[in-house]
């Protein structure tokens, strides 16, 4: 009867009413539901919720998955906890204290270091989101992470390259090969359109509109935006598509624009490494990341008078507050100029 009366509302509603774990909140932790729902099951359901209902990017889902599976492993191995309903706030605080002391290898040196405040912030956000979902879906009777406080985050100013560094980084390399043409097109587009690393790796051929000088970009949460592309980047992409990509294509090659030497799509880590190696070859000091080209794109536009709202649209920021970080960079730069050249500074 229940199923017949609610089927027209959709499958998900039916599952909520008929599933064994769809109990009242008072019953949820008192009932032994280990036969119906294990820690992995609820975790997987949450990740599906992020993917299908919230539309989160795969990278975000992978990050949350890593955090929550690490929590589940710690609970089972260090605290002998096998059910989420046995978790309480003091236990979550113990886990976070454990995480603060956890050592991870540094990317730049062989020395280990503690996790960053940003990583800890992300872990707390993942826990709060997960338990909020579990309580809302009546999978748990209470939310132990409800009063878990997010630490205050330091506002780090985006690091960008100077105009000279960008010119040096984008200078074509010799000898010309299929792969060097691919790399040249990637870095030109990264700076010309301010694309994220994941947007570069997933960009498909049908998203290129080079005759009209723009690309369609699928950003975070599946949001689509249109970004203009200048002449240098358009020319580099044309060269790659005409003379480079045909040599990289294999029978199993996907429809993405940029290909590895094996004809496959780039993994994020592989493309990241290409940026780092190119920066070293160009003699750029410090550690260059792909996101620094995105920061440079925004900072240089703002330096030359572009409207903040226009930059927000091109970057795909949901809030203009995120884009406003670049105004602080511009103000800081003006301060240095004033200090250097004003006679009474």
N, C-alpha and C positions, 0 to 999 in steps of 0.2 A: 504494500500500500504506500509506504513511504517513498519507495523508488518511483512508483507510477505517478505520484503527485508532484515529484520534483524533477523528473527527467528532462523537462523542457528547459530547465535552468542551466543544464550542461552537466557533463560527466563529473567535473571536479566537485560540484555540490553533492552529487550522489555518493561519491567516495567519502566525503566528509561524514555523511549520515550513516553509512553502512559499514565503514571500516571498523575493525575491532578496537582501534585506539581512539575512536571518536567518542570519548567518555566525557562526563562533566569535569569541570576543573577541580572539584572537590575529590573526585575519584581518581584523577589522573596519576597522582603519585602514590596513592594507597593501593592501586591495583597492580598486581605483578604482570606486566605486559611484556616480559622478556621474550616470550614466544612470538610476539607480534612485531616488536620494533626494537632493534638493536641500535647501538650507537652509530654504526655505519649507515643504517637505513634512514634514520632521521637526518643525518648529515647529507646523504645523497639527495633526499627530498628537498632539503633547503637549497642545495646547489641548483636543482632543477627549477625551483621557484625563482632564484636569481636570474636564471637564464631565460625562462619562458614568460614570467610575469613582470619582472622588473627590467628585463632587457639589458642586463649588465654585460659589459665586454668580457670576452673569454679570459683575458689577462686578469681582470678583477676576480672572476670566478676561480681561476687557478690559484690566485693569491689567497683568497678566503679559504679555499679547500686545503691548502698547505698549512695555514694557521690552525684550522679546526681539527685536522687530522693529527697535528702535533699535540694539541690539547687532549684529544681522545687517547693518544698513545701515552701521554704523561699520566692521565687519570688511571688508565688500566695498569700500567707498569709500576708507577710510583705510589699510587693510592688504592689500588685494587678496586677501583670503581668501574662497574660494568654498565651502568644505566645513567642516562643524563639526568633523570629525576632525583638522583642522589647527590647532585652537585649543588653546592651552596656558595654564597659570596666569599666567605673566608677561604674556601678551597680555590676559587678563581684568583684571589689575591696572592695565594701561595704560588700558583702557577706563574703569575706575572712577575713575582719576585724571582722565581727560578729563571724566567726569561731574561730578566735584567742582568743576571750573572752569566748567562750563556755566552760562550765565546764562538765567534765565527771567523773564518779566514778572511783576511783583507784581500781585495782584488789587486791592489797595487804592490803589496809586500807579502812576505811569508809569515808575518806576525799576525796572530789572532787578535781580535778586538771584541768589545761588547757590542750588542745590537744597538742601533741608533734610536733616539727618541721617536723618530718618524715610524720606525718599524714597530715599536711598542704601541704607539698610537693606533696603528693599523690593526694590531692584534686585538686591542680593546674594542675597536669599532666592529671587528668581525664577530667577537663574542657577543656584544650587545645586539647586533643584527640577528645572529643565529637564535639566541634565546627569546628575543622578541617575537620572531617568527614562530618558534615552537609553542609559546604561550598563546599567541593569536590563533593558531590552528588547533588549540586544545590538545596538543601532544604532550604538554607539560602543564601542571597546575599553577606554576609560579615561574617568575623570571629572575633567576639568581643574579643576572648581570644588570638588572635595572638600575642599581645604585653604584655601578662601576663607573668611576669618574674618568673622563678623558683628560689626559694631561694637557696643559697649555702648550701649544706648538709655537716654536720660534718661527717668525716670518723671515725665511731666507730669501735674499734678493736673487733673482735669476742671473746666472752667469752667462755672458754672451761674448762673442769674439769681436775684435775690432774689424774695421773695414779692410785693413791690410791683411789681417789673418784670414778673413773670408776669401779674399782674392787669391791668396797663396794656397788655401785649401782647395779651391775650385779650379786651379790651374790644371789643364789636361796633362796626363802623364804619358810618357813614351816608354816603350813602343806601344803602338795602338793594337789592341787585341779585342776579341769579342767580349772578354770579361772586363777589360779596362773601359770599354765603351759603356758597359752596364753600370760599372761603379761610377763613372762620370755622370751618367744620367740620374743615378740615385742621389748623389750629393747635390747636384744642381737643383733637382726637384725638392729635396729636403729644405734647402735654403729659400728657393723661390716661392714655395707654397706653405712653408712652416708645418710640414706634416710630422705626425708622431711616427715612431719607429714601426709600430704595428700597422699603421695606415700605409706605410711604404711597402711592407712585406705582403699585405693583402690587396694592394691596388691591382685591379683587373684591367685588361685591355679595353673593355667597353666603357670604362670610366674616363678614358682619355678623350678629350675633345681639343686636340691641338690646333686644328684649323680655326677654332674660335678662341684659342688661347686660354682654356680653363680645364680643370679636372673636377670630376665629381668624387667626393671623399666620403666614405662611410666611417664615421668616427665612433666615439664612445657611446655605448647604448644603442648602436645601430642608427644614430642620427646622421642624416645626410647634409652635406653642405657643398657649395660650389666655390672654388678658389681660383682666382686668376693665376696664370703662369706667364712669366716674362719670356723675351726672345731667346736669351741664353739657354734657359732650361728647355724650352721648346725645341731648339736646334739640337741640343744634346740628346734628347729623347728620340728625335727623328733619326739621328745618326745611329743610335743604338738599335732602334726598331728595323732600320734598313740594312745595317751591316753587321750588327752584333748578335741580336736575339736569334735570327735564323740559324746561326751556328751553334747555339746553345740548346735549341729545341730538340726534345726526344719524343718517342711515341707516347710516353706517359706524362708529358709536360702539362701542368695545369694552365689555366687561362690568366695567370697573374702576369704582370708586366715584367718584373725583375726576376731573373733566373740565376741560379748558381751554375758552376761549370758542369754539373751533372744534370742540368736541365730541370731542377726542382725549385720549388719556392724557397726563399730564404727563411731560416729560423731567426728569431729575434736576436739570439746570442751571436749567431754567425755574422749578421749584418752589423751588429754593434762592434764586433771585433774588426771588421773591415774599416769602420770609421776610425778606430783607435790606431790601427796600423798606418792608415793614410796620414793621420795627423803627425805621427812620428816621422814619416818620410818627408813631410812638409816642414819639419823643424818647429812645429807648434809646441811650446812648452806647456807643461801641466797636462791634466787628463781631460781630453775632449770626449764628450758624449754626444750621441745623435740629438739629444734634446737641446744641447747648446746651440745647434743650428736653428732650431725652432725659436729659442729665446732670442737669437741674433736677428732672425726674421722680424719678430715683433718689435724689438728694441730699435732697429734701424728704420722701420716704418715710422715709429713714434718720433724718432729724432728728426725725420724729414717732414713732420707735420700731419701724419695720417690721423684720422679721427679714431678715438678709442673704441667706439662702437663698431666701426668697420673692422678694426683689428680683432675684436671679440668674435665677430662673425667668421672671419677667415681662420681663426684658430679653433673655432668650434667650442668655445667656452660657454657653459650654461649660464654663468653669472659674470657680469662685467667686473665684479669685485676681484675675480681671478686675474682678469686682464690688467687691472689697476696696479698690479705689482710692477709692471714695466714703467709706470710713471715714476716710481721711486728710483728706479735705475736712472731715468732721464734727469731727475732732480739731483741725484748724487753726482752725475756727470757734470751738470751745470755748476754745482758747488766747486768741483775741482777746477773747472775753467775759470771761475770767478777768483778762486784762491791764487791761481797761477798768473792771471793777467791784470786783475784790478789793482790800480796803484795804491789803494788804501786797504787792501784785503788783509 
